[in-house]
């Protein structure tokens, strides 16, 4: 009889510890929406639809951008595009996301850049406004959003 009591007590104690650990675990943060689109004008390099995909882990966030607005005129090797994405912050100010993490982009393909890294605070509401791409350290492409993000700004 004593063994049964110890077994039940141990099981209940383990369950209580597990429940307590879950209660004390940090809550997962999530950006919404995770994907948004907008139209951008990149001057002589073109214009068109851009898709942004955002992720968040605590205060660290990333945004990957792909766009048919710009086509690669030549093969662009991975890691050869430095990008700065500027987002307006609700309530004023801006945030920037930067990186040089593009995948290899074959000639004639849509340009993809990211993940671009940035820091956010809980409740930040950010909307993409401009993108600067520096390819091979020589070619600079400046793009400006011509429409708001759809379905809306990113809320972190």
N, C-alpha and C positions, 0 to 999 in steps of 0.2 A: 504494500500500500504506500509506503514511503517513497518508493521509486516512481510511482505514478504521480504523486504530488510534486516531486522534484522535476519530472519531465514536463508537466503542465506549467509549473512555475517558470522553468527555464524558457519554454516556448513563448509564454506571455511576456516575459522580460525582454526576449529578443524582439518580439513584435513591437513592444513599446519603444525600444531603442531605435528600431528602423523607422517608426512613425516620427519620432523626435528628430532623427537625422533628416528626413524629408522636410519637416517643418522648418528646420534651420538652414536648409540648402538655399543658396541664392536663387532668386527667381530668374528664369530665362527672359532675356530681353529680345524683342522682335520689332523690326522696322515694318511699317505698313505704308503704302503697298510695297511689295518686294520688287515689282517691275512696273515701270512707267515709260511712256513714250512722249516725244515732243518732236517738233520740226525745227531744224537748225539751218542757218545760212552760213556757209563757210567761204563766202566770197568767190573768187575765181576757181576754187577747188570743188564747188558744187553746193547743193542744198538738198535736204530731204529728211526723212524720218530717222530718228535716233531712238534706240531702246536702252534704258538704264536698268540695271539689276543691282539691288542693294542688299547687303547682309549686315548684321550687327551682332557683336559679342561684347556685352558690357558697354564701355565707352569707345571701343574700337569698332569702326565701321568700314566697309568697302563698297565701292560702286564699280561695276564693269559697264562699259559703254560700247555699243556696236551701232554702226550707222552706214546706210547706203548713200548718205550725203557725200561721202568721200570714198573714192575707189583708189586702191593702191596702183600707182602708175608703173611700178616695178615690184619685184619680189622684195618684201620687207622682212628681214630676219626677226626672230623672237627677241624681245628686250631692246629693240633699237628705237622705240618711240617713247619720249618723255612726255607725260601728259599732266595737265593741271586743269581740273574741273572746278569751276567756281559756282557755288550755290548761294542763293539769297536765303537769309534766315528770317523767319517770321518775327516781326518785332524790330527788325533792323539788323544790319551787319551782313557779313558773308562768312562762309566756311569754304575751305579749299580741300580737295582730295587730290593727291599726287601719286605718281608711280611711273615705272618703266617696265611694266610687266605684260607687254603685248604678246600675243601668240604670233607665230610666223603667219604672214599675210601674203598669199600669192597675188601676182599681177592681176588686176581687174576685180579683185575681191573687195567686199565691204571692209572698212577699217574697224578693228576691234581693239580696245585698250582697257587694261585693268587686269586684276583688281587694283583700283586706285584707293589708297588708304587715307583715312581721316579720323578725327576724334569728334565724338558727339556727346551731348548731355541728354539725360532723360527729358523728353518733351520737346527736343529740337524739332522744328518743322522746316525742312529745307527743300528748295526747288532749284533745279539746274538752270543756270543763266548763260554760262559761256564755257568753252573748252579751248585750250591751247595745246596743240600737238607740235612737238619738235622732233622731226624725223631725221635720223642719222646725225643729229646735232647741227644740221644745215638748213633744212626746210621747215619753216614755221607756218602752221595752219591755224587760223583763229576762227572759231565758230561761235555764233550767237544764237540763242534760242529765239525763235520767232513765234512760238505758241507756248502756252502753259503746259506743264506736265499733265498727262492724262493717265490714270484717273485723278491724280492730284499730287501735291507735294509729299515727300517722304516724311513720316513722323517717326522719330526714334524714341 
